[in-house]
């Protein structure tokens, strides 16, 4: 996601760093490149124009601090504007108990698999869920939802072939959820290959009958610039409460998130990042803006870690986040956990100092790099792993010989460790707790809970 955009912006920032100062001319040149990068990422043209206007105003209207290079100043301006654009869609999810949510969208957008992922996620947070199939048109739509429900061990209705229409089926599912005490009902509605009046009338009827607490549009990330038009059409008739972007693990360029956030200001609730039931992440504007610009995403890394670590490991990560003291033993543990968290290139891109490893590398190459890093740490003494600052030149040469790598590779690993330790230290203390809370994470519950509202 956004790899091409990240590479383009990274190259631009490097070139700007070589300039003595920012001028109106080189800002104009930079904006032209940002425009091309955003359009290549399938960001809607209206959103691109509005975004660039804000960047230009900020870049020309602010002094470059003596401590910053022109490149650093410009990347700061772009990041602030990206955050502003994305945070227009940032609304904390606060569903009551019980609640009913309708998933709507075009056929093939991923509604059915997303419904199961939502049930998995909310179920892990302690909410009893019922999945309701109402797509009477797509062949095997109900059967697909039943299979997914059985896979994640979640209740589903109806199990038998449809005998009623979509609205009647949905109402029957709602009554069943109330009778059985389910705290969340997720209704998987029908879609079409394209927008039409018949589809919209059916969905409007269902909404009027169900009175849901949420109507969420599921949109395929590969829809690109057209995603904004689709969202506008659904929003006009159904008054959407949020958007879920699916299939970000595919060939999507990711621009639909920026398009919807910047064009409609609708909350992007979740993003689908893979095919597994657990591959649904809470959307966090700050994390996405950092990753677009090639920066680390420690909060996102911590959230993914919570899903694969056992309780003891998760508690240990919590202590490191909140109290500092992150050493090379902890770094090695994080490296070992990366392979369990899903797409390695995505995960490594979140790790401070390690994004360059993911650029152009396949899974086998990344596995070899991680094993090599573990070998370097394994060649250190317990004291060196606990107190990395004592590793001087002679120790680095000994570690390099013991692990079969160059001294430069040892230096690279130590630099990666320092960047991760620095990022973790930024989450300790009162300021760190405030930052975690601002991103929807409760510092008291990092050991195993999901963000509030889930």
N, C-alpha and C positions, 0 to 999 in steps of 0.2 A: 504494500500500500504506500503510495506517494514516493516510491523509490526514485523515479525519474525526476519528480519535483524536488526532492531532497538533494539529488546530485546537482541539478541545475543551480539551485540556490546556493549550495555549498561552493561551487565553482565561482559564482558571482561574488560571494563574500570574500573569498581568497583574493580575487582580483582587486576588489576595493581596498583590501588591507594594504596593498602596495601603494596606494595613493597617499599623498601627503595630507590632503584635506578633501572634504566633500564640497563639491561645487554644484551649481544648478545643472551644469552640463552632464557631469558624471552621474548625478542622481537621475537625470532624464534617461541616460543610457541604461542605468540599473533598472529603472522602472519598466523599460521596454523588455528587458530580459525576464523580469518577474511576470510581466503580462504573458509572454510566450509560455513560460513555465506553467502558469496557472491554466491557460487554455489547453495546453498539452495534457494536463491532469484532468481535463473534462469539467472544469469549473465553469458555471454559467457566465456568459459574457456580461450581463447586467451586474452580477456580483463582482466580477473582476474589475469593472470600471469604478464601482463604488469603493472597492478595497484600495485600488491604486491611488485614488484621489486622497484618501485618508493618509496613506503612507507618504505621499508627496508633501502634504501639508505638515506632517510631523517632522519629516526629514529636513525640510527647509526652515522650519520654524524653531528648531532647537539647536543650541550650541553643542558642539562636540567637546566633551570633557577631555582635559589633558591626559587623563589616564586611559582613554579609549582611542583605538584606531578608527579610521573611517568605516572599516568593515564591521567592527564591533558595534559602532553606533548604528549603522544601517540595519544590522541583524536584530538589534534591540528594538528599533522602530517597527520592523516587519513582524517580530514576535508579538509586540504589544497589539498591533493591529489585527493579527491573526487571532489573538486571545479575545479581543473585543468582538470580532466577527463571530467566533465560535460560542462565546459566552452569551450571545443574544439568544442562543437555543438552550442555554443551561438552566434547567429548572429541576430542583430536587424532587425526586419521586416520593410521593407520600400517599400511597394507596391505603384506603381504610380497610378494616377487617370486619365483615367480608367485603369482597370487591369483585366486579366483573369487568373484563377487558375484551374488547373486540379487536381482532387483527384483520386489517383490510389491505387490499393491494391488487396489482395485476397478477394474472396467472403466470407461474414460473418465478415469482419474486422470492419465494422461500417462506411463505406464511406457515405452512404446515410444520416444517422442520423448526422454524423459529418458535412456534407454539410449544413444541416439545422442549426446546431449550429453555424457554421461560419457565415452564413447569419444573424443570430440573433445578433451575437456579432458585426459584422461590421455595421449592420443596426443601432444598438444602438449607434455606434460611428458617425453616420450621413452619412454613405455611402448607396446609393441606390443599392440594390443587385438583381441579377437575377440568379435563380437556373436552371440548364440545365440538364435534364435526358438523358443519352445516353446508358443506359444498356438495350439493346434490347433482352437479353437472360434470365435474371432472371425473373420469373413470378412476376408480380405486382410491379416491381422495380419502374416504372414510377409512378404508382398510390401511392406508399408509399411516394415518394418525393413530389407529388402534395398535399397529405394530410398534410405533415409536413410544406410545404410552406404556406398552408392556415392557419395552426395553428399559425405560427409566422408572418402571414400577409406579406409575401414576394412574389414577382413575380416569376413565374415558367414557363418553356417551355420544351416540349410541353404538353399541357393539354389533348390533344386527343391521341388515340393510335398511335404508330409509323407507319409512311408510308415510312420512309427512313432509311438508315443504320446509324451506330453510328457517323461516321465522318461527313456525310451530315447533320445529326441532330444537331451536335455540332456547325457546321458552321452557320446553320440557327439561332441557339440560339445566337451566337456571333453577327450576323447582327442585330437581334432584340434588343439586349442590346445596340448596337451602336445607333440604330434608336430611342430608348426610353430614351437614356441618362443615363443608369445605370452605376455606377462607379465601380462595381465589378461583374464579371460573374464567377460563381462557377460551373464547369462541373463535374457531378457525372458519372464516367466511369464504365464500366463493370468489373467484377472480375471473378475469377475461384476458384474452391476448391483447386487447386494446380497450380503451375507455369507451363505454356506450351507455345510453340512457337506461337500458334494462338493468344493467348491473347496479348503477347508482340508485335506481328506484328500490331495488331489492335491499340494498344496504341501508338506505334511509328508513325503510320499513322496519328492518331488524333493530336499528338503533332506537327508533321510537318505542318499540315494544319492550326492549331489554333495559333501557335507561342505564347504560354502562357507566362505570366510573372512569373508563379510559377507552378512547378509540385511537389505535396506533396503526400508522401506515408502515407496512413492510416493503421496502424498496431495494431492489437488486443494485449493488454498487456498480455493476457494469452498465446500468442504464445511462450513466454519464450525465451530460448536460440536460437530457430530457427528464431527469429525475425531478427537477424543479417544476416543470410543467405538470407532471403526474401528481406531485404533492399539492400543487395549487388547485388542480381539478378536484381531488378528494377533499381537500380542506374546505373548498367552497360549498360542497354539499353536506359534509359530515362534521365540520368543525373539529378537526383532529386535535388530539391532546399530545401527540408525540410521534416520533418516527423511529423505526429500527432499520438500520442499514445492514443488509445481509451480503454474504459472499465476498467479504473483503479479502479473503484468502486466495481468490482467483486472479484473473488478469486485470482486475479493476484498477483504475488509476485513483480512485478515492475522491475525486472532485465533487461527487454528488453530496458529500457531507458538507463541504464548504458552500455549495450551491443552495442547499435547503436551509442551512443555518443562516447564511447571509441574505437569502432571498425572502424567506418567510418568517424566520425567527422562531420556528417550531422547535421544541426540545427534541434533540436526538437522544433517545433513551438508552439504546444498546447498539452494539455493532457485532455482527457475526463474523468470527475469525477462523472458522474451520468446520469440518463435517461432524465432529464428535459432539455429543450432547452437552459437554461442558464448554464448548467454544462459543460463548456469548459473553461479551465484556460490557461492563458499564461504560457509557461514553463519558470521557473526562476532557473538557476543552483544553485545560492546561497541558495535559499529557500529550494530546494530539498535536498541539501547536509546537511543543518541544521536539517531537519526533519528526515533524515536517521539516524543521530547521536543522535536523541532524544532531539534536541534543538528546541526553539521556532521559529516561522516564522511570525514576525509581519507584514512584507510587504504583504505576502500572505493573512493574516487576514484582512488587510486594504483594499486590492483589492476586496475580497469577500464582505466586509461590504458596499463598494460603490454600489454594485448591489442591495442591499436590503434596504438600508437606503433611506429616503427621502432627498431632497436637504439640508434642514436645519440641519439634523443629520450628513450628510456627511461633511458639512462645519465645524461643531463642531469637528468632528474627525480630519479633516485637521488641525485645529488650535492646537489641542492637540499633534498631531504628530510633528508639526513644531515649536511650542512655549513652549512645556512642560506644567506643571501645572496640570498633570493628577491626579485626586483625586478619592475617593471612589464612588462619584456620577457617575463619568465617567465609573468606573469599573463596577458598577451595570448596567449601560446602555449597556455596552459591553456584559455582561452576558445575558441580556434580548434579545439581538440581535442574540446570537449564534444559537438559535433554528430556526431562519429564514434563516440561511445561507446554509442549506443542511445537509449532513451527520455529525451528532454531534460529533462522535468520531474523524473524520478528523479535524473538526474545533477546537475542544478542544485541539487536538494535536498541533495546531499552537500557542496556547495561552501560553505565558511564565508562567511557574510554574504549569500548569494544565495538562500536558501530562499524569501524573500518574493516573489522574481520568479516562482517556479513556481506560486504559489497562484492557482488559477483561470485560468491563462494556457494558451492552446493552443500548438501547435508553431510556428505562424507568428509569434505574438506573441513567443515566446521567441527565435526567430531574429532578429527585429527588435531586440530588446533586446541580444542579443549583438553584432550589427553596430554598434549605437549605441555600445556599450562599446568596441569595437575602434576606432571613429572617434575617440572621446575620447583613447584612448592614442596613436593615430596623429597627433593634433594636438600632442603633446608633443615637446620636443626630446630627442635621445638622452641628454643629461645628466639631464633630468627623469625619463626612464624608468628610468635607472640609479640615481638618487638621489631618490626621491619626496619625501623630507623637505624638499627645497628649494622645493617647490611652495607658494608663499604666495598671498595674496589676488589680487594683480595677475596672477600666472601663471595662476591658476584662471580669471580672467575672460578672459584671452587664449585659453586652451584651450577654454573654452565657446564663444567666438565662432568659433574655427577649426573646431569640430566641429558647430556648429549646435544646441547643446543649452544648457540653463540651467546656471548655476553650481551649483545644487543637484544636478543630475545628475552633474557632475564630482565634487562632494563625496561623492555616493553611491558612485561607482566607487572613489574613493580609500579609502573606509571598507571596501568589499568587499575591496580589495587588502590592507589592513592586517589584516583578520580572517584571510584566507588565509595571509598571511606569518606571523602569530602562530601559527596552527595548525601550519604547517610547521616553525617554529622549535622547537615542542614535541617534534618528532621528531628533533632533532639532538642530538649528544653522547651520553654513556653512558646517560642516562635514556631518551632517544628510542630508542636501540638496544634497551634492555630492553623498552620498550613494543611495538616492532615484533615482537620475538621472542615476547612474551606473547600476541600476536594470531596467531601462526603464520606470520609473515613473516620471512624471513632477510634481515637488512640487507645482507649481502654479495651477495644475488642479486636485488635489486629491479630490476635492469636487464632481466630477461627471464625469470627462472625463476618457477615457480609455488610456492605455499607448500609446506613440507616434507610428505611423505607423498603428494603428488600426482604 
